[in-house]
Amino acid sequence: MRPVVEAVGAVGAGVDPARAPTVPIRPMRLRELLDEPFALIQAHIRALAALGGVAVAAALTVVLAVTGLVSHLTDGSDAGTAWAAVLSSAVCLWVLRLVLRGTTVAIGLADVNGVGYGALAGLRTAAAHAGPLFVAQIMFTLTGIGVLLVGSILIITYPLALVWLAQVRARRIVVAPVIIGESAKSGAAVARSKELTQGAEWTTAGLWLLQRLIFAVLAVPAFGIPYFLSTFSGTHRWAFIGLLVGGVLLMVAISEIVEAGSRVVCYVDRRCAREGMDILVPGDRR
């Protein structure tokens, strides 16, 4: 059975008519698991670019507003300004990832069902599952912090902690697609994700680690833009804060969209491998 995608809007209001899915509905190899998220993004580049651009601009505005307010209240204190920028950026980054993850997964699942969602349609679908996505994001964050804290006790154990974290992430990689595609609660989605990824944990963990390398490569041009602009703006405090925060937000937005696309691809792959989602049954309407 294909994942359930809610009907949101109508043709001409953020939802395109039925078309062939971008992601192949069959089990995939590691190379395809790496490539297909980018094919999915390319197929919906306008919606995802608009979504990411608006989200980054909104987050940057909030960070600068909060930092400016704290700077004003502390009479321009360097420490107060720095802490305000760091903490407000951390909160906005967390919310940015939550929004982009849910919306990109919704757009990707709609594509699997042969429907083209726009940014607003994807956002509305994600908002309908906001509660479970929020809980899953909290657990996602706490798990990552906990694993890395344990691994940072000794410097030599940090690489092992990354491998451990990759394995933990692999077992939960399809939580968001299960929440949106199957209308599951957070706890049930985690159990379902572990069931679907059983037997492919280390392959998926390798995929997760390879994506970190890809994100590191993507970070070069992403941070190159703020660096280029800094040659015109100089090193003034607010220009520096704006360019630095903007570069971090841009990099996180790009990596989150790619990772969310990967979650959709892995969801399709694991359902085909374990449940035969790619097998057509006579009389079955999918």
C-alpha positions as CSV (number, residue, x, y, z in Angstrom):
1,M,0.0,0.0,0.0
2,R,1.3,3.4,-0.9
3,P,1.6,6.0,1.9
4,V,-1.5,8.1,2.5
5,V,-1.2,11.6,1.3
6,E,-4.0,14.0,2.4
7,A,-5.8,15.9,-0.3
8,V,-4.9,19.6,0.3
9,G,-6.3,22.3,-1.9
10,A,-7.1,21.7,-5.5
11,V,-5.4,21.9,-8.9
12,G,-4.2,25.5,-9.3
13,A,-4.2,26.1,-5.6
14,G,-0.8,24.4,-4.7
15,V,-1.6,20.9,-5.9
16,D,-0.8,19.7,-9.4
17,P,-2.6,16.9,-11.1
18,A,-1.4,13.3,-11.1
19,R,1.9,12.5,-12.8
20,A,4.6,9.8,-12.7
21,P,6.6,9.6,-9.4
22,T,10.1,11.0,-9.4
23,V,11.4,8.4,-7.0
24,P,11.5,4.8,-8.4
25,I,9.1,2.6,-6.6
26,R,11.4,-0.4,-6.0
27,P,14.3,-1.4,-3.6
28,M,17.4,0.8,-4.3
29,R,21.1,0.5,-3.9
30,L,23.3,2.8,-1.8
31,R,24.2,4.9,-4.9
32,E,20.6,5.4,-5.7
33,L,19.8,6.3,-2.1
34,L,22.4,9.0,-2.4
35,D,21.2,10.3,-5.8
36,E,17.5,10.1,-5.7
37,P,17.0,12.8,-3.0
38,F,18.6,15.3,-5.4
39,A,16.4,14.1,-8.2
40,L,13.4,14.7,-5.9
41,I,14.6,18.2,-5.0
42,Q,15.2,19.0,-8.7
43,A,11.7,18.0,-9.5
44,H,10.3,20.4,-6.9
45,I,13.1,23.0,-7.0
46,R,10.8,26.0,-7.2
47,A,8.6,25.0,-4.3
48,L,11.6,24.0,-2.1
49,A,13.7,27.1,-3.1
50,A,10.8,29.4,-2.2
51,L,10.1,27.5,1.0
52,G,13.8,27.5,2.1
53,G,14.3,31.2,1.1
54,V,11.3,32.4,3.0
55,A,12.2,30.3,6.0
56,V,15.8,31.5,6.1
57,A,14.8,35.1,5.7
58,A,12.2,34.8,8.5
59,A,14.7,33.1,10.8
60,L,17.4,35.7,10.1
61,T,15.0,38.5,10.8
62,V,14.0,37.0,14.1
63,V,17.7,36.5,15.1
64,L,18.6,40.1,14.3
65,A,15.6,41.5,16.0
66,V,16.2,39.5,19.2
67,T,19.9,40.3,19.2
68,G,19.3,44.0,18.5
69,L,16.7,44.1,21.4
70,V,19.1,42.5,23.8
71,S,22.0,44.7,22.7
72,H,19.8,47.7,23.3
73,L,18.8,46.5,26.8
74,T,22.4,45.8,27.8
75,D,23.8,49.1,26.4
76,G,25.6,47.3,23.6
77,S,27.4,44.8,25.8
78,D,29.5,42.5,23.7
79,A,28.8,39.5,25.9
80,G,25.0,40.2,25.9
81,T,25.0,40.6,22.2
82,A,27.0,37.5,21.5
83,W,24.8,35.3,23.8
84,A,21.6,36.7,22.3
85,A,22.9,35.9,18.8
86,V,24.0,32.4,19.7
87,L,20.8,31.4,21.7
88,S,18.3,33.0,19.3
89,S,20.2,31.4,16.3
90,A,20.0,28.0,18.1
91,V,16.2,28.3,18.6
92,C,15.6,29.5,15.1
93,L,17.7,26.7,13.6
94,W,15.7,24.1,15.5
95,V,12.4,25.6,14.3
96,L,13.8,26.0,10.8
97,R,14.7,22.3,10.6
98,L,11.3,21.2,12.0
99,V,9.5,23.3,9.3
100,L,11.7,22.3,6.4
101,R,11.7,18.6,7.4
102,G,8.0,18.3,7.7
103,T,7.2,20.3,4.5
104,T,9.8,18.6,2.4
105,V,8.7,15.1,3.5
106,A,5.1,16.1,2.7
107,I,6.1,17.2,-0.8
108,G,8.1,14.1,-1.3
109,L,5.4,11.7,-0.2
110,A,2.9,13.5,-2.5
111,D,5.4,13.0,-5.4
112,V,5.5,9.3,-4.6
113,N,1.8,9.2,-5.0
114,G,2.1,11.0,-8.3
115,V,0.8,14.4,-7.0
116,G,2.8,17.6,-7.3
117,Y,2.5,19.7,-4.1
118,G,3.5,23.3,-3.9
119,A,5.2,24.9,-0.9
120,L,1.9,26.0,0.7
121,A,0.2,22.6,0.2
122,G,3.2,20.9,1.7
123,L,3.3,23.3,4.6
124,R,-0.4,22.7,5.4
125,T,0.0,18.9,5.3
126,A,3.0,19.2,7.7
127,A,1.0,21.5,9.9
128,A,-1.7,18.8,10.2
129,H,0.9,16.5,11.8
130,A,2.6,19.3,13.8
131,G,2.2,17.6,17.2
132,P,3.9,14.3,16.4
133,L,6.6,16.0,14.3
134,F,7.3,18.4,17.2
135,V,7.7,15.5,19.7
136,A,9.8,13.5,17.2
137,Q,12.1,16.6,16.7
138,I,12.6,17.0,20.5
139,M,13.6,13.3,20.8
140,F,15.8,13.7,17.7
141,T,17.6,16.6,19.3
142,L,18.0,15.0,22.8
143,T,19.2,11.8,21.4
144,G,21.9,13.5,19.3
145,I,23.0,15.6,22.2
146,G,23.1,12.6,24.6
147,V,25.2,10.4,22.2
148,L,27.7,13.2,21.5
149,L,28.1,14.1,25.1
150,V,28.9,10.6,26.1
151,G,31.3,10.3,23.2
152,S,33.1,13.5,24.1
153,I,34.2,12.3,27.5
154,L,37.4,11.1,25.8
155,I,38.7,12.7,22.6
156,I,39.6,9.3,21.1
157,T,36.0,8.0,21.5
158,Y,34.4,10.8,19.5
159,P,34.7,9.0,16.1
160,L,33.1,6.0,17.8
161,A,30.3,8.3,19.0
162,L,29.7,9.5,15.5
163,V,29.3,5.9,14.3
164,W,27.0,5.2,17.2
165,L,25.0,8.3,16.3
166,A,24.8,7.2,12.7
167,Q,23.4,3.8,13.7
168,V,20.8,5.5,16.0
169,R,19.8,8.0,13.3
170,A,19.5,5.1,10.8
171,R,17.0,3.2,12.9
172,R,14.8,6.4,13.0
173,I,15.4,7.8,9.6
174,V,11.8,7.2,8.3
175,V,10.0,8.6,11.4
176,A,8.8,11.8,9.7
177,P,7.5,9.9,6.6
178,V,5.7,7.5,8.8
179,I,4.1,10.4,10.8
180,I,2.9,12.2,7.7
181,G,2.3,9.3,5.3
182,E,0.6,7.0,7.8
183,S,-0.8,9.5,10.3
184,A,1.1,7.9,13.1
185,K,1.9,9.3,16.5
186,S,5.5,9.9,17.5
187,G,6.0,6.7,19.6
188,A,4.3,4.5,17.0
189,A,6.4,6.1,14.2
190,V,9.6,5.3,16.0
191,A,8.6,1.7,16.4
192,R,7.5,1.5,12.8
193,S,10.8,3.1,11.6
194,K,12.8,0.5,13.5
195,E,10.7,-2.2,12.0
196,L,11.1,-1.0,8.4
197,T,14.9,-0.4,8.8
198,Q,15.6,-3.8,10.4
199,G,18.3,-5.6,8.5
200,A,19.5,-2.4,6.8
201,E,20.7,-0.4,9.8
202,W,24.4,-0.3,8.9
203,T,23.7,0.5,5.2
204,T,21.5,3.4,6.2
205,A,24.1,4.5,8.8
206,G,26.7,4.5,6.0
207,L,24.3,6.7,4.0
208,W,23.9,9.1,6.9
209,L,27.7,9.4,7.3
210,L,28.2,9.9,3.5
211,Q,25.6,12.7,3.6
212,R,27.6,14.5,6.4
213,L,30.5,14.5,3.9
214,I,28.2,15.9,1.2
215,F,27.0,18.6,3.6
216,A,30.6,19.6,4.4
217,V,31.2,20.1,0.7
218,L,28.0,22.1,0.3
219,A,29.1,24.3,3.2
220,V,32.0,25.7,1.1
221,P,29.8,27.6,-1.4
222,A,27.1,28.3,1.2
223,F,29.6,30.2,3.4
224,G,31.4,31.6,0.4
225,I,28.5,33.9,-0.3
226,P,28.7,35.7,3.1
227,Y,32.5,35.8,2.8
228,F,32.2,37.5,-0.6
229,L,29.7,40.0,0.8
230,S,32.0,40.7,3.7
231,T,34.5,42.2,1.3
232,F,32.0,45.0,0.8
233,S,30.4,45.3,4.2
234,G,33.7,45.1,6.2
235,T,33.9,43.8,9.8
236,H,31.2,46.0,11.4
237,R,29.4,44.2,14.2
238,W,25.9,44.0,12.7
239,A,27.1,43.2,9.2
240,F,29.3,40.4,10.6
241,I,26.5,39.0,12.7
242,G,24.0,39.1,9.8
243,L,26.4,37.5,7.3
244,L,27.5,34.8,9.8
245,V,24.0,33.9,11.0
246,G,22.7,34.0,7.4
247,G,25.4,31.6,6.2
248,V,24.7,29.1,9.0
249,L,20.9,29.3,8.3
250,L,21.4,28.8,4.6
251,M,23.7,25.8,5.1
252,V,21.3,24.2,7.6
253,A,18.3,24.9,5.3
254,I,20.0,23.2,2.3
255,S,21.2,20.2,4.3
256,E,17.8,19.7,5.9
257,I,16.0,19.7,2.6
258,V,18.5,17.2,1.2
259,E,18.2,15.0,4.4
260,A,14.4,15.2,4.3
261,G,14.4,14.1,0.7
262,S,16.6,11.2,1.7
263,R,14.1,10.2,4.4
264,V,11.4,9.9,1.7
265,V,13.6,7.8,-0.5
266,C,14.6,5.5,2.3
267,Y,10.9,5.2,3.3
268,V,10.1,4.0,-0.3
269,D,13.1,1.7,-0.4
270,R,12.4,0.0,3.0
271,R,8.7,-0.4,2.3
272,C,9.5,-2.0,-1.1
273,A,12.1,-4.3,0.4
274,R,10.1,-5.4,3.5
275,E,6.5,-5.0,2.4
276,G,6.5,-5.3,-1.4
277,M,5.1,-1.8,-2.0
278,D,6.4,-2.1,-5.6
279,I,4.4,-5.3,-6.3
280,L,1.2,-4.6,-8.2
281,V,-1.8,-6.6,-7.1
282,P,-4.6,-7.0,-9.6
283,G,-7.6,-4.9,-8.6
284,D,-5.5,-2.9,-6.0
285,R,-5.9,0.8,-6.6
286,R,-2.8,2.7,-5.6
